[in-house]
Amino acid sequence: MRLYEPRMPVGLDEFTRAAQEICSDARMYRFSGIRPDPILLKMDSGQGRTCAARYITDLFHMHEVLDFASSREDCLEFVLDGTLPQMRSVLEEIRAAAEYDNVYREVTAIDISALADHLNETQTAEFLDRVRTLCQDAFVIFFVHRETGVREDRLIERLYERVPQLQTIETDLYTADELAEITARILEEKGIVIEDRANVVASIRTLLNEGTMDMTEARAAAARLLRRCDYTGVRASIDEAAVRAEYQMKKGGH
């Protein structure tokens, strides 16, 4: 059992609320053995999917929603590429992850969006035939694009036919403040101490305003700021002056 509350992901309020609501019924899940209803999360690749999956896994650990007893792998993540062999390989990998039980019973996160281009093909039919059992055995997060097209909407309709208790959660584009916070967290995950954090995050927000304002830019900004950290102390650190220096260089195009 985890003894700490995992850090909530930035900009995913509806998802975190859904996760916490599940945890409020933890005793029911623990004693009944049933899995929480699966979630369909509309979020683009590269925008925090792994963070979302790890957050809900850690939260389930803390509140003992799942017993995490079937495998040493608490969370499995997959991206379907739309082909039949790869889809079968993914399902086999999920099955094989069950080391201490007949089936894998933990958290499974799957990007299914590529199946939208193969709606009438064997791989999609076969996957949909297996999906109800998959959701009964494990807690499943299905990922699709944030803005879905006609074919992806049809895929979602077919998924609902197999798993009617599915909960769809929308996501929004990150705001400038959220991206600044994400950038700061990336630095902290690298072990960087942020001095006068509020002002540093505000300066990062200004720095990001000069870019494309998405998660890619946040990661790029963090990579640049790592080069401006002070590594002379016991712990590496960064202050507002370093962020301002990066802003001036980027603004000047040097």
C-alpha angles and dihedrals in degrees: 000000000000113000097200134067109247116238111265114242115249119255097006100102097145091048093049091048090052091049092050092048089056089051091053086067094044095125091055093051092043096052099035096045092219119135124243114259112276121254129225105207117195101211131132121242113268094026100100108295094138090047090054093048093047092047094055091043092054091045091052088050093052095048095035093236087150126026094223089214104129099070147008086238108084094184132022122198126195140171115206112218095200097253125120097230093050093047090052090046090054092050090048091050090053090050092047092051089072101097101160101028140037092257137026108259105177132083121317123185117191131180102215099171095108090064088069088077091055103044096144098039132101097254093059094045091047093048093049090049089057099040099084092056090044090057092047091054102041140015105261132200115193116201125206132161119292090239109036126203129217096277093047090049089054090050089052091050090054091047090054089052089060097036108027093171090064114131117215117210122190124210130205131217111273117262121230091255091052093049091050090053091047090052090051091050091051088056092047091050086057089057097258117150110221111213116212088003099194093057093043091053090048090052091048088054089056090048092052091051086072091059141055095286101230138106092274090059091047091055091045091050091050090051091052093045091052086066090055097051121115108246097175097091133071088270126028113250144180132206138191093268091061092052091048090051090054090048092052092049093048093046091050091049094236 
